[in-house]
């Protein structure tokens, strides 16, 4: 910003918006007479007011971002609890089936499902932790910007308000356009046990022997082979 040096004996009481410079009364009436000139205190107060508005906006979005961080933490806890509940439900199902399946192939398939589910939940937790770290960094930058604006409003001179207004505005708009959503929702996951009772019933009947000693189901096959009794071997 240019400051007139032609009339040092006069105080600098005006601000030329066209030239972005401080003027004395002589300059205002002279070569800057046709420019947009305002009283220095009035111009500075207006700039200060706009900077204060930027500070309010940054503070408001900082609070909103903190709520977003808290929603991520809640999503992490919910995901952990969901994972724990799912593992408990699957273990209970294993225990219920183990005595009937006699360690058959179905348990192996459920184990693979559990491993896949565990990998999925670990990936979700990893993604949530990464989002949390990123958001923590963003929150720290918001805080630094808000603290800087508060320092400007507290200690800056009129000249500083005029000089810093554009940079404060740019920083504020940058953060406002990068603000995330208000909350982060954890993906819902459920363990489907529909049909479990029927499966147990089918297992209990599978391979049973009728009263006459013959196979209950003459067409019953396991791995492509007909079931036969010990006497037929």
C-alpha positions in Angstrom: 0.0 0.0 0.0 1.3 3.4 -1.0 1.6 6.2 1.6 1.9 9.8 0.4 5.2 11.5 1.1 4.4 14.8 -0.6 2.7 16.4 2.4 4.5 15.1 5.5 3.3 18.1 7.5 -0.3 17.0 7.2 -1.7 13.9 9.0 -2.8 10.9 7.0 -6.5 11.0 7.5 -7.9 9.4 4.3 -7.8 6.2 2.4 -7.9 6.1 -1.4 -9.6 2.9 -2.5 -8.5 3.3 -6.1 -4.9 3.7 -5.3 -5.0 1.6 -2.1 -3.0 4.4 -0.3 -3.2 6.7 2.7 -3.7 10.4 1.9 -3.4 13.7 3.7 -5.9 16.5 3.1 -3.8 18.1 0.4 -3.5 14.9 -1.6 -7.3 14.3 -1.3 -8.0 17.7 -2.8 -5.2 17.5 -5.3 -4.3 14.6 -7.7 -6.7 12.2 -5.9 -9.7 14.5 -6.0 -11.6 12.2 -8.5 -10.8 9.0 -6.6 -13.0 7.0 -4.2 -11.6 8.4 -0.9 -13.0 7.7 2.5 -12.1 8.7 6.0 -9.3 6.5 7.4 -11.1 5.6 10.6 -14.3 4.8 8.7 -12.5 2.7 6.1 -10.6 0.9 8.9 -13.7 0.3 10.9 -15.4 -1.2 7.9 -12.4 -3.5 7.2 -12.3 -4.5 10.8 -16.0 -5.3 10.7 -15.5 -7.6 7.7 -12.6 -9.3 9.4 -14.7 -9.9 12.5 -17.3 -11.5 10.3 -14.7 -13.8 8.8 -13.6 -14.7 12.3 -17.2 -15.6 13.2 -17.6 -17.7 10.1 -14.3 -19.6 10.8 -15.3 -20.1 14.5 -18.7 -21.4 13.5 -17.3 -23.9 11.0 -14.6 -24.9 13.5 -17.4 -25.9 15.9 -19.2 -27.8 13.1 -15.9 -29.5 12.2 -15.4 -30.5 15.8 -18.9 -32.1 15.7 -17.8 -34.0 12.6 -14.7 -35.3 14.4 -16.9 -36.5 17.3 -19.2 -38.3 14.8 -16.1 -40.1 13.4 -15.1 -41.2 16.9 -18.7 -42.4 17.5 -18.6 -44.2 14.1 -15.3 -45.9 15.2 -16.8 -47.0 18.5 -20.0 -48.2 16.8 -18.0 -50.2 14.2 -15.9 -51.8 17.0 -19.1 -52.7 18.9 -20.8 -54.0 15.7 -17.7 -56.1 14.9 -17.7 -57.5 18.5 -21.4 -58.3 18.4 -21.1 -60.0 15.0 -18.1 -62.2 16.2 -20.1 -63.1 19.3 -23.1 -64.0 17.2 -21.0 -66.1 14.8 -19.3 -67.9 17.7 -22.6 -68.7 19.2 -23.8 -70.1 15.9 -20.6 -72.2 15.6 -21.2 -73.6 19.0 -24.8 -74.4 18.2 -23.9 -76.1 14.9 -20.7 -77.8 16.0 -22.3 -80.7 17.8 -24.6 -81.5 14.8 -22.2 -80.7 11.9 -19.3 -82.7 13.5 -16.8 -80.3 12.1 -18.2 -80.7 8.6 -17.7 -78.4 5.7 -20.3 -75.9 6.8 -18.1 -74.8 9.7 -15.2 -74.2 7.3 -17.5 -72.0 5.2 -18.6 -70.0 8.2 -15.0 -69.6 9.3 -14.2 -68.1 5.9 -17.2 -65.8 6.3 -15.9 -64.7 9.7 -12.5 -64.0 8.4 -13.9 -62.0 5.5 -16.1 -60.1 7.9 -13.1 -59.4 10.2 -11.0 -58.2 7.3 -13.9 -55.9 6.2 -14.3 -54.4 9.6 -10.5 -53.9 10.0 -10.5 -52.1 6.6 -13.4 -49.9 7.8 -11.6 -49.1 11.0 -8.4 -48.3 9.1 -10.4 -45.9 6.8 -12.1 -44.3 9.8 -8.7 -43.8 11.6 -7.3 -42.3 8.4 -10.3 -39.9 8.2 -9.9 -39.1 11.8 -6.2 -38.1 11.3 -7.0 -36.0 8.3 -9.8 -34.3 10.1 -7.6 -33.7 13.1 -5.1 -31.9 10.9 -7.9 -29.9 9.3 -9.2 -28.9 12.7 -5.7 -27.8 13.8 -5.5 -25.6 10.7 -8.9 -24.1 11.4 -7.8 -23.3 14.9 -4.5 -21.7 13.7 -6.5 -19.5 11.3 -9.1 -18.6 14.0 -6.3 -17.7 16.5 -4.6 -15.6 13.9 -7.7 -13.6 13.1 -8.4 -13.1 16.9 -4.8 -11.8 17.2 -5.3 -9.5 14.3 -8.5 -8.1 15.8 -6.9 -7.6 19.2 -3.6 -6.0 18.3 -3.7 -4.8 14.7 -3.6 -1.1 13.7 -5.9 0.5 11.2 -3.2 0.1 8.6 -3.0 -3.6 9.4 -6.7 -4.1 9.0 -6.6 -2.7 5.5 -3.5 -4.7 4.6 -4.7 -8.1 6.0 -8.3 -8.0 5.0 -7.8 -9.8 1.6 -5.5 -12.5 3.0 -8.0 -13.2 5.9 -10.9 -13.4 3.4 -9.0 -15.8 1.2 -8.1 -18.1 4.1 -11.7 -18.0 5.3 -13.2 -18.8 2.0 -10.7 -21.7 1.5 -11.8 -23.4 4.6 -15.5 -22.8 4.1 -15.4 -24.5 0.7 -13.5 -27.5 2.1 -15.9 -28.1 5.1 -17.0 -31.8 5.3 -20.5 -33.0 6.1 -21.9 -32.6 9.7 -21.5 -36.2 10.7 -19.9 -39.4 9.6 -22.1 -42.5 9.6 -20.7 -46.0 10.3 -21.8 -48.6 7.7 -24.3 -51.0 9.1 -23.5 -54.7 9.0 -25.7 -57.6 10.2 -25.2 -61.4 10.6 -28.0 -63.2 8.9 -29.3 -66.2 10.9 -32.5 -66.7 8.9 -33.0 -70.4 8.2 -30.8 -71.5 11.1 -33.6 -73.4 12.8 -34.4 -75.3 9.5 -30.7 -76.0 9.0 -30.5 -77.6 12.5 -33.6 -79.6 11.8 -32.2 -80.8 8.4 -28.9 -81.7 10.0 -30.6 -83.7 12.9 -32.5 -85.7 10.3 -29.6 -86.2 7.9 -28.3 -89.7 7.7 -30.7 -91.1 10.3 -31.5 -94.9 10.3 -35.1 -96.2 10.0 -36.5 -98.9 12.2 -36.0 -101.6 9.6 -32.3 -100.9 9.5 -32.3 -99.5 5.9 -31.2 -96.0 4.9 -34.0 -93.5 5.5 -33.3 -92.0 2.1 -32.2 -94.5 -0.5 -31.0 -91.7 -2.7 -28.9 -90.0 -0.1 -25.4 -89.2 -1.3 -22.3 -87.6 0.3 -19.7 -86.2 -2.1 -21.2 -88.2 -4.9 -21.1 -91.7 -3.1 -24.1 -93.7 -1.9 -24.3 -94.2 1.9 -24.0 -97.9 2.8 -24.0 -99.7 6.2 -21.1 -101.6 7.6 -22.5 -105.0 6.6 -22.5 -103.9 3.0 -18.8 -102.9 2.8 
